[in-house]
Amino acid sequence: MIRVVVKRLLIGVLVMWGAASLIFVIVRVAPGDPVSILLGPDAGQDQIDQLTASLGLDRPMFAQYLSYLGHAVRFDFGDSYLFGRPAMAEVLERLPATAELMLASTLIAVVVGLALGLLAGGRPGTAVDRVVSASTIALQSFPTFWVGIMLILIFALALRLLPSAGSGTPAHLVLPAVTLALPFTAIVARLTRTSVADTMREPYIQTARSKGLTERQVLLGHALRNSLIPVVTIVGLHMGGLMGGAVIVENVFAWPGLGSLVVDSVSNRDYQVVQAATFLIAGIVMLFNLVADLVYSQLDPRIRLEGTS
Amino acid sequence: MTATEMTARMLAAGSTAPAAPSEPLLEVDGLVVELPSTGTNPRLRAGGSRPGAVRVVDGVSFDIPPATTVGLIGESGSGKTMTANAIIGLLPDGAAVGGQLRFRGEDLLRTDPARRRGLRGHEIAMIFQDPLAALNPTQTIARQVGEILRRSGRPRAEVRRRVVELLDRAGVPEPTRRMRNFPHEFSGGMRQRAMIALALAGSPALLLADEPTTALDVTVQARILRLLHSIQQDEGLAMLLVSHDLRVVAHVAHQVVVMYAGRVAERGPTGAVLGRPAHPYTRALVNSVPAVRTRTALAHPLPGTPATPANRPAGCAFHPRCPMARERCRTEQPAVRSVAPDRWTACHFAEELLQA
């Protein structure tokens, strides 16, 4: 077990290096530069040269890259051009709001998705199954920004039940969390359905039935755990993907999290903040994947053994 | 003495005397099972099935007396496994079932589902062909063997003690330690032993064993068979032993039911049926078993391919492969009739076989 974790962490370091390098290249290849944005269109060449030098942007690209990596291993991404304070501090300040949104969405997706998937997969081919299967396809196909706007129109403007934007109270969390959770819920439901339906065809389900268990006991006692294995993997992988959805949802609902910070920083060419945020997000995604793998091995004793021997 | 007679004697020698006749524990009476067919082959409609359904078990009748082993034998597709599944009530979705299954006089096909489920495991238990697939890979042996006891509310310590007992009875060495293992940590034979312990946990009166040795190594097969036989004797169990292997049935079954294409071909006491078959299919089965100890080691394999319920010939289903087939066999389906005390056959010309 420990050996597996250590191995995965070492691979993780490589992934982080890759992510850090990639974002370094992308922000520099993308059109626009921080100097002209900070100084505006009327700045003289002297001013531009001076700021470029003070930001270290006049140095050769490779030298910039090395010093960037050297600082990155200490989680130091330099000061934000825009806010004038350490970029990582800025990012970390926004992290709790995004974490709150992501956890709420994941909770909704897992609870609702598992319930729907079990309901549909326990009796494949029934009316319940067809309704669940059809509606999850629909949910998955709606674009997030459109769903967000629709929810605002219905629940905030027409029914006046929930606030449309901002944060602070649990009521503020509902609409963005639901928006972010909907496609995720659909994925979990569909995957659980398929997985449960497959598991229910296994011979050991017949064995469980031959003990006189009710269908419910068979489903919860024998099929659920074995069906969860692929679901856990997808939840782990998709929680990383939620980060991408969070960027859109946070902007639609003016949620003060990492996502809206990243969008602002990209438009302002605030390299430091973009790099720090990317680094952090990559780390979080990796951590989720690792946790998913560990849970996975706890669910299936066959995997657990292969890992340690 | 011909090779056929020697083989028959060898086969018959293995079986013990039939148990004294008494009120049957289970009476299978005109059992019919139809499965939905996925294809639209019009030939499937032959044989009187509902449109779009295949009749895989067609009017099967036999009794299982208490404390008796009944061997159910036939080639794959003969309907023997579906018969066992119908008895325990675990047919696939969409299956239709008819006839009567009287267990201690109560028709299982007409009891309410909750009562039927309650009988499962506690009165009628089943062991399956592939013990690795039939055991849940994510649960320990102890958990699976003890589940039925736990669910009936026994205290944890008692369940544990009973699981050790059951595993020990099934011949699992070091049961206290091995019960904490998962199925993949067991060998094939040990898994089947665990499966047997699992089936015995609810103290059933009737054990259905569906090809219990087929997936095992040859050396392990005999041991598992001996174990099943000794458990059956010790516990006074009734057992339905489903197998395609005549030798398996010959060694432990008191009575034998031979199935062909979803119907009973012949049934009766094992020694009599295998020693002096009253159906040409049974005779062909006996002749196809290689007689290891004789010098004429060449067995006579059955010619032709088995008829399937989906594609059953008219008249006697066996006639295309039967050396005795005549015109009548091609047109008239033989009814199962008594040809001697306790002996039943579905052959128009059984007397010729018996007198030969």
Interface residues (C-beta under 8 A of the other chain):
Chain A: G125 E202 P203 Y204 Q206 T207 A208 R209 S210 K211 G212 L213 T214 Q217 G221 H222 R225 N226 L299 D300 P301 R302 L305
Chain B: I88 L90 D93 R117 G118 L119 R120 G121 H122 A125 M126 F128 D130 A133 A134 L135 N136 P137 T138 Q139 Q144 E147 I148 R151 F182 H184 E185 M195 L198 A199 A201 G202
